[in-house]
Amino acid sequence: MTKVDSPDDSGARTFDRFHWQACMAAADGLAAYRDSLTSEGALQAGLERSVLCERHEDWVVISGQQAELVSAKHRDPEVGAWKSINELVTDGGLAHLFARWATLGKKVRARLVTNSALAAGGPRLLQNTIAELRDFCDTGAPAGTDEAILQFMKALRRNGRDLPPHWREPGAGSKTTPEAEKKCFAEVCEFLSVLDIDDRRHSRDVVDKLAPSEFVKPVLDQLGRTDADPNTIWLAVRNLFIEASRRHKPIPSAGLPIILTSVLNGGRTPEQLRNDDDLAARTVTLTDIDAAVRSMIAPLPQQAATAHAIDVRVDSIHAMSSGWFHAFSRQDAWAAARLAARSTLPRDQEAMDALFSEQLALGAYVLTSFGCPAAVMLACHNKTRYDVVIRDISVSERVVGKIIDGVVFWIESGGWNEHPITFNLDAAYPRARLVNEGTDLGSYFEKRSICVQAGKQVTIPVMLNSTRASHVFKLRVKYDINGSRHALTVDNNGQPFRVSPVIMHGGEPVEALPAAERDHLRSLSYLDAYLMHYDAHQVKIGKCAPEDFPGYWRETDPAD
């Protein structure tokens, strides 16, 4: 009896793996919680985010009407790295993730979380192919990606369960039809474009030691409570996920797809899920995490507010190649009348900057585009006799909205900043990145910081990318001085930053979008458009028709 493992409890090793999976789910929960806090450390109202835990297997990260399936696979050191694509599909659970993704109508994202690295060869080739397909998921497979895709297809056919009929191996002496092969190839491309493989997680023997500093300290930084003990907070949050993973009732094999399909189709919200006895006990919401975190933090004594060591303000803000491209929403179209009524524009930079600031104060959105992002120049002045070290700049209090399509002003300039901090605002959790000549070189602050010497000033360029939605937000600057950590919020002279992508109907960035997003973007047009031009040594502005809008409009081909 003691020498035979039961299916649900194979001893200490099984318990350790269950514990590790709960820790990884807790890490996801803390990341979502941190990004849901305002700059003042309060939980933003109205956010529908939660983590639905499954016993001994995976969890689901739910955010509004979006969901991400996560499979966690721990490997012991003696097993080593993932050595082949076939191994990732079988032992790594990618076949299972693919089947669930297909069952859910291809409406969810998928992620594999593991502590084991991807070996050179097939696994690394697959990772590179995923990165390529993420940008070209609707335009076919880029050159050089066929090998990994075909290996993935072959492994799926051998090991996949519950696959659609066109995936099944033909009988002896027969071959799959070209139509079936083409359909399978396209489905793998689509799946890989929404798949992430995170192979940098800690092993189970060290996760509890490293988790407080890696997962909890960023939360305490956002809360402004670096005095709190991250170890006790980690235990409190981790235990939430351990209990959620244990509390379950047997469910049919189709239970999870039914749950997620309901959420994705506008059904129950995370809070409404609590009304279901079967799901409530396995759901951890942001409110649960917030309560666990704050229960471990002692209240601060009443004390007078202290001034920050550095003064961070907006030195300038520009759009697309340091121009003054901006647009008002249709609701605020009235605010465009003042500039639209002008016949000429100032010729000097300072006067144009002042005019642009007036437009932004009226509610205009700075325009940005792929490869030509909007830019904010932050002037950081150290007012003390100690050096200040900036450790992070992040986006906070972000509100995502539709692309602005009211009245647009196309006022050009020129210029560029080398090696700026860049944010992809369309990302689920925008992070400061180092981007050089279009190449993402990784997290900006992971291996670097910005020193502002005592009494000195440093200007920091921050680029803001977006192609899919408008964004209203503030920036949060975290810095160290004299052995202590502080954080301050930066806005645009008392207003939030407002950024929206320019409406483009053609070009490489548009063609790379998924079909639905591409069609939606092409369906948009500005209410009115005004264009800068030169006439008799004067800079003038005049109304133009959409078809005359420079470089970003095209007639839709009949084939489209």
C-alpha positions in Angstrom: 0.0 0.0 0.0 2.7 2.5 0.9 4.8 1.6 -2.1 2.2 2.4 -4.7 1.3 6.0 -5.6 -2.3 6.9 -5.9 -3.4 8.9 -9.0 -4.1 12.0 -6.9 -1.2 11.8 -4.4 2.1 10.3 -5.3 3.9 11.3 -2.2 6.2 14.1 -1.3 7.4 14.8 -4.8 3.8 15.3 -6.0 3.1 17.6 -3.1 6.2 19.6 -3.9 5.1 20.0 -7.5 1.6 21.0 -6.4 3.1 23.5 -4.0 5.3 24.9 -6.8 2.3 25.3 -9.1 0.5 27.2 -6.5 3.5 29.5 -6.0 3.6 30.2 -9.8 -0.1 31.0 -9.8 0.5 33.4 -6.8 3.2 35.1 -8.8 0.8 35.8 -11.6 -1.8 37.0 -9.1 0.7 39.4 -7.5 1.7 40.8 -10.9 -1.9 41.5 -11.9 -2.5 43.1 -8.5 0.6 45.4 -8.8 -0.5 46.6 -12.2 -4.0 47.3 -10.9 -2.9 49.7 -8.2 -3.1 53.5 -8.6 -0.1 55.7 -8.0 -1.5 56.3 -4.5 -1.5 52.6 -3.8 -5.3 52.0 -4.0 -6.9 49.2 -5.9 -8.5 50.6 -9.1 -12.3 50.3 -9.0 -14.2 48.2 -11.6 -11.4 45.9 -12.7 -12.6 42.4 -13.4 -9.4 40.3 -12.9 -9.0 37.0 -11.2 -7.1 33.7 -11.2 -9.1 30.4 -11.5 -7.0 27.6 -10.1 -7.2 23.9 -11.1 -6.0 21.1 -8.9 -2.5 19.8 -9.8 -2.6 21.2 -13.3 -3.0 24.7 -14.5 -4.8 28.0 -13.8 -6.6 30.6 -15.9 -5.8 34.3 -15.7 -9.1 36.1 -16.4 -9.2 39.9 -17.2 -12.6 41.1 -18.2 -13.6 39.2 -21.3 -10.1 37.9 -22.0 -8.5 34.7 -20.6 -5.1 33.0 -20.7 -4.6 29.3 -20.1 -1.5 28.6 -18.1 0.2 25.2 -17.8 3.0 24.9 -15.2 5.6 22.2 -15.6 8.3 21.6 -13.1 11.3 19.5 -14.0 13.9 18.1 -11.6 17.6 19.1 -12.2 18.6 15.6 -13.3 16.0 15.7 -16.2 17.6 18.8 -17.6 16.4 21.2 -20.3 13.6 20.7 -22.8 15.4 18.8 -25.5 13.0 18.7 -28.4 9.7 20.1 -29.7 8.1 16.7 -29.3 9.0 16.8 -25.6 7.5 20.2 -25.2 4.3 19.0 -26.9 4.0 15.9 -24.7 5.6 16.4 -21.3 5.4 20.1 -21.6 1.7 20.0 -22.1 1.5 22.0 -25.3 -0.7 19.4 -27.0 -3.2 19.8 -24.1 -3.0 23.6 -24.4 -3.5 23.4 -28.1 -6.6 21.2 -27.7 -8.1 23.5 -25.1 -7.4 26.6 -27.3 -9.1 25.0 -30.2 -12.1 23.9 -28.1 -12.5 27.4 -26.9 -12.9 28.7 -30.4 -9.3 30.1 -30.5 -10.4 33.0 -28.3 -7.8 32.6 -25.5 -4.1 33.0 -25.1 -1.9 30.2 -23.8 1.3 30.1 -21.7 3.7 27.4 -20.6 5.5 28.2 -17.3 8.5 26.1 -16.4 11.7 26.1 -14.4 13.7 24.3 -17.1 15.4 26.0 -20.0 14.8 25.5 -23.7 17.8 23.6 -25.2 19.4 24.7 -28.4 18.0 23.2 -31.6 14.3 22.5 -31.9 13.1 24.2 -28.6 15.0 27.4 -29.3 13.9 27.4 -32.9 10.3 27.1 -31.7 10.7 30.0 -29.3 12.1 32.2 -32.1 9.3 31.1 -34.4 6.7 32.1 -31.8 8.3 35.6 -31.7 8.2 35.9 -35.5 4.6 34.7 -35.7 3.4 37.1 -33.0 4.0 39.9 -35.6 2.8 38.0 -38.7 0.0 35.8 -37.4 -2.4 36.8 -40.1 0.0 37.2 -43.1 1.3 33.7 -43.2 4.5 32.2 -41.8 7.6 34.4 -42.1 10.6 32.9 -43.9 12.6 30.5 -41.8 9.7 29.4 -39.6 8.4 26.4 -41.5 10.7 23.8 -39.9 9.5 24.4 -36.3 5.9 24.6 -37.4 6.1 21.3 -39.3 7.8 19.6 -36.3 5.0 21.0 -34.0 2.4 19.6 -36.4 4.0 16.2 -36.5 4.3 16.0 -32.7 0.6 17.1 -32.3 -0.6 14.4 -34.6 1.3 11.7 -32.6 0.4 12.9 -29.2 -2.5 15.3 -29.3 -5.8 14.3 -27.7 -9.3 15.7 -28.6 -8.0 17.2 -31.8 -10.5 18.1 -34.6 -11.1 15.5 -37.3 -8.8 17.1 -39.9 -5.9 16.6 -37.5 -6.2 12.8 -37.2 -3.6 10.6 -38.8 -4.9 8.9 -42.0 -5.1 5.2 -42.2 -2.4 2.9 -43.6 -1.5 3.6 -47.2 -3.4 7.0 -47.3 -2.2 10.5 -47.0 -3.8 13.7 -45.6 -5.3 16.0 -48.2 -3.5 19.2 -49.2 -6.5 21.1 -47.9 -6.2 19.5 -44.4 -2.5 20.1 -44.3 -3.0 23.7 -45.2 -5.6 24.1 -42.5 -3.5 22.4 -39.8 -0.5 24.6 -40.8 -2.6 27.7 -40.4 -4.0 26.6 -37.1 -0.5 26.0 -35.7 0.6 29.4 -36.9 -2.4 31.0 -35.1 -1.8 29.1 -31.9 1.9 29.8 -31.7 1.1 33.5 -32.3 -0.8 33.6 -28.9 1.5 31.2 -27.0 4.2 32.3 -24.5 6.8 30.0 -23.1 8.3 31.3 -19.8 11.3 29.2 -19.0 12.8 31.4 -16.3 10.9 30.4 -13.3 12.7 29.3 -10.1 12.9 25.6 -9.0 10.7 24.4 -6.2 13.6 24.2 -3.7 14.3 28.0 -3.9 11.0 29.6 -4.9 9.9 30.4 -1.4 13.3 32.0 -0.6 13.3 34.2 -3.7 9.6 34.9 -4.1 9.4 37.7 -1.5 12.0 39.9 -3.2 11.0 39.0 -6.7 7.2 39.1 -6.5 6.3 41.0 -3.3 8.8 43.8 -3.2 7.5 45.4 -6.5 4.0 45.4 -4.9 5.3 47.2 -1.8 7.1 49.7 -4.0 3.8 50.5 -5.7 2.1 50.8 -2.3 4.8 53.0 -1.0 5.3 50.6 2.0 8.9 49.3 1.6 8.9 49.1 5.5 6.6 46.1 5.4 7.9 42.5 5.6 7.7 40.8 2.1 8.1 37.4 3.6 4.9 37.4 5.6 3.0 38.9 2.7 4.3 36.2 0.4 3.1 33.5 2.7 -0.4 35.1 3.0 -0.8 35.4 -0.7 0.7 32.0 -1.5 -1.6 30.3 0.9 -4.6 31.8 -0.8 -3.6 30.0 -4.0 -2.7 26.7 -2.2 -6.2 26.7 -0.6 -7.9 27.6 -3.9 -6.1 24.8 -5.6 -7.2 22.3 -3.0 -10.8 23.3 -2.8 -12.4 21.7 -5.8 -15.2 19.3 -6.7 -15.0 16.7 -9.5 -16.0 18.3 -12.7 -16.5 16.8 -16.2 -13.6 17.1 -18.6 -15.5 19.8 -20.6 -16.0 21.9 -17.4 -13.1 24.3 -18.0 -14.1 25.1 -21.6 -17.6 25.8 -20.5 -16.4 28.1 -17.8 -14.1 30.1 -20.1 -16.5 30.2 -23.0 -19.1 31.7 -20.6 -16.6 34.4 -19.5 -15.5 35.2 -23.0 -19.0 35.4 -24.4 -20.0 38.1 -21.9 -21.2 35.8 -19.2 -20.2 35.7 -15.6 -17.6 38.2 -14.2 -15.0 37.0 -11.7 -17.1 38.3 -8.8 -20.2 36.6 -10.2 -18.3 33.4 -10.4 -18.4 33.4 -6.6 -22.1 32.6 -6.8 -21.2 29.2 -8.2 -20.2 26.9 -5.3 -18.0 24.8 -7.6 -15.9 27.7 -8.9 -16.0 30.2 -6.0 -13.6 28.3 -3.8 -11.1 28.0 -6.6 -11.2 31.7 -7.7 -8.8 34.3 -6.3 -9.8 37.9 -7.1 -7.8 41.1 -6.8 -9.9 41.9 -3.8 -8.7 38.7 -2.1 -5.1 39.5 -2.8 -5.6 43.1 -1.7 -7.0 41.9 1.6 -4.2 39.4 2.2 -1.5 42.0 1.5 -3.0 44.7 3.6 -3.6 42.4 6.5 0.1 41.8 6.8 1.0 45.6 6.7 1.0 47.5 9.9 -0.7 51.0 9.6 1.6 53.9 9.3 1.7 56.4 12.2 0.4 59.8 11.3 3.2 62.0 10.0 3.6 65.1 8.0 4.2 64.7 4.2 7.8 65.2 3.1 9.0 66.8 -0.1 10.6 64.6 -2.7 14.3 64.7 -3.3 13.9 65.2 -7.0 11.6 67.4 -9.1 10.4 65.5 -12.2 8.4 67.5 -14.7 7.6 67.3 -18.4 10.2 69.3 -20.2 8.4 68.7 -23.5 6.0 66.4 -25.2 5.9 65.6 -28.9 4.4 63.2 -31.4 5.8 61.2 -34.2 9.3 62.5 -35.1 9.1 65.3 -32.6 6.1 66.9 -34.4 2.9 68.2 -33.0 0.5 65.6 -34.4 -2.6 65.4 -32.3 -6.4 64.6 -32.4 -9.5 65.3 -30.5 -12.2 62.8 -29.9 -15.5 63.3 -31.7 -17.1 64.2 -28.4 -14.5 67.0 -27.9 -14.5 68.1 -31.5 -15.6 71.6 -30.4 -12.1 72.1 -28.8 -10.5 71.9 -32.2 -12.2 75.0 -33.5 -9.6 77.5 -32.2 -6.7 76.0 -34.0 -8.8 75.1 -37.1 -9.7 78.8 -37.4 -6.1 79.9 -37.7 -4.6 80.6 -41.1 -0.9 80.5 -40.1 1.2 78.7 -37.5 4.2 80.0 -35.5 7.6 79.4 -37.1 9.7 78.9 -34.0 9.8 75.7 -31.8 9.0 77.4 -28.5 5.8 79.1 -29.8 4.7 75.8 -31.4 5.3 73.9 -28.2 3.2 76.5 -26.3 0.4 76.1 -28.9 0.6 72.3 -28.6 0.4 72.5 -24.8 -2.8 74.5 -25.1 -4.3 71.8 -27.4 -3.4 69.1 -24.9 -4.9 71.1 -22.0 -8.1 71.1 -24.0 -8.2 67.3 -24.1 -6.2 66.5 -27.3 -4.5 63.1 -27.7 -0.8 63.0 -28.8 -0.6 60.8 -31.9 1.9 57.9 -32.2 2.6 55.4 -34.9 4.6 52.2 -35.4 8.3 53.1 -35.7 7.6 56.7 -35.0 6.4 56.9 -31.4 5.3 59.9 -29.3 7.9 61.2 -26.9 7.9 62.7 -23.4 11.0 64.4 -22.2 11.2 64.2 -18.4 13.5 66.8 -16.7 14.7 65.4 -13.4 16.3 67.9 -11.0 18.1 66.7 -7.9 17.5 69.3 -5.2 19.6 67.6 -2.5 23.3 67.1 -1.6 23.0 63.3 -2.2 23.0 61.5 -5.5 19.6 60.1 -6.6 19.4 56.8 -8.4 16.2 56.2 -10.6 15.4 52.5 -10.4 12.2 52.3 -12.5 9.8 54.4 -14.5 6.4 52.7 -15.0 2.9 53.4 -16.4 0.2 53.8 -13.7 -3.5 54.5 -13.6 -3.9 53.6 -17.2 -7.3 53.6 -18.9 -7.6 52.0 -22.3 -10.1 53.3 -24.9 -10.9 53.3 -28.6 -8.7 54.9 -31.2 -9.4 58.6 -31.4 -11.1 59.4 -34.7 -12.4 63.0 -34.3 -10.5 66.0 -35.6 -6.8 65.5 -36.4 -4.0 68.0 -36.9 -1.0 67.0 -39.0 1.8 69.4 -38.0 5.3 68.1 -38.9 8.8 68.6 -37.4 11.8 66.4 -37.1 14.3 64.9 -34.7 14.9 61.7 -32.7 16.3 60.5 -29.4 18.9 57.8 -29.1 18.3 54.8 -26.8 15.2 56.1 -25.1 13.0 54.3 -22.6 10.2 52.8 -24.6 6.7 51.6 -23.5 4.4 49.5 -25.6 1.2 50.8 -24.2 -0.9 48.0 -26.0 0.8 45.4 -23.8 -1.2 43.9 -20.9 1.3 45.2 -18.5 3.5 47.9 -20.1 7.1 47.9 -18.9 10.1 50.2 -19.6 12.1 48.6 -22.5 15.3 49.5 -24.2 14.6 49.7 -27.9 17.3 50.7 -30.4 16.5 51.0 -34.2 13.4 48.9 -33.8 15.1 46.1 -31.8 13.9 45.3 -28.3 17.0 44.8 -26.2 15.1 43.9 -23.0 14.0 45.5 -19.8 15.5 49.0 -19.4 16.0 48.9 -15.7 16.8 45.2 -15.2 20.6 45.9 -15.6 20.8 49.7 -15.5 19.7 52.7 -13.6 19.8 56.5 -14.1 21.9 58.6 -11.7 21.0 62.2 -11.0 24.0 63.7 -9.2 23.5 66.1 -6.3 22.3 69.5 -7.5 22.3 68.4 -11.2 19.5 67.8 -13.8 19.1 64.9 -16.2 16.7 64.8 -19.1 15.1 61.4 -19.8 13.4 60.6 -23.2 10.4 58.3 -22.9 8.9 56.9 -26.1 5.2 55.8 -26.1 4.2 53.2 -28.7 0.6 52.2 -29.5 -1.2 50.8 -32.6 -4.4 49.3 -31.2 -6.0 51.6 -28.7 -5.9 55.0 -27.0 -4.4 55.3 -23.5 -4.8 57.7 -20.7 -2.2 57.3 -17.9 0.4 58.8 -15.6 4.0 57.9 -15.0 5.5 56.7 -11.7 9.2 57.3 -11.0 10.9 55.2 -8.3 14.2 56.3 -6.9 16.7 55.6 -4.2 18.4 58.3 -2.0 20.6 57.9 1.0 19.6 54.2 1.5 15.8 54.6 1.2 13.3 54.0 -1.7 10.7 56.6 -2.8 8.2 57.0 -5.6 6.5 59.9 -7.1 3.8 60.3 -9.8 4.3 62.4 -12.9 1.6 63.8 -15.1 1.4 66.4 -17.9 1.0 69.6 -16.0 -1.9 68.5 -13.9 -3.5 66.3 -16.5 -2.9 62.7 -17.4 -0.9 61.8 -20.5 -3.2 61.0 -23.5 -1.9 59.0 -26.4 -3.6 57.4 -29.4 -2.3 55.7 -32.6 -2.8 57.5 -35.9 -5.4 55.9 -38.1 -3.6 54.0 -40.9 -5.3 52.1 -43.7 -2.2 50.6 -45.3 1.4 49.7 -44.8 3.4 47.0 -43.1 2.2 47.7 -39.5 -1.5 47.4 -40.7 -0.9 44.3 -42.7 0.8 42.6 -39.7 -2.4 43.0 -37.5 -4.9 40.2 -37.1 -7.6 40.3 -39.7 -10.4 41.6 -37.4 -8.2 44.4 -36.1 -7.0 45.3 -39.5 -10.5 45.5 -40.9 -11.6 47.6 -37.9 -8.8 50.0 -38.4 -9.6 50.4 -42.0 -13.2 51.2 -41.1 -12.1 54.2 -39.2 -11.8 57.7 -40.5 -11.3 61.1 -39.0 -14.2 63.5 -38.8 -12.1 66.4 -40.0 -8.4 66.6 -40.9 -6.1 69.7 -41.0 -2.7 69.7 -42.7 0.3 71.9 -42.3 1.8 73.3 -45.6 4.1 76.1 -46.7 2.9 79.1 -48.8 5.0 82.2 -49.6 7.4 81.6 -46.7 4.6 81.2 -44.3 3.6 78.1 -42.3 -0.1 77.6 -42.9 -2.7 75.1 -41.8 -5.8 74.1 -43.9 -8.5 71.5 -44.1 -7.9 68.5 -46.2 -10.0 65.6 -47.4 -9.2 62.1 -46.0 -7.9 60.9 -49.3 -5.3 63.7 -49.3 -4.1 62.8 -45.8 -0.3 62.2 -46.3 0.9 58.6 -46.3 -1.7 57.0 -44.1 -4.7 56.7 -46.3 -5.3 54.5 -49.4 -8.2 53.4 -51.4 -9.2 49.8 -50.4 -8.5 47.4 -53.2 -11.5 45.4 -54.4 -9.7 42.2 -53.4 -9.6 43.4 -49.8 
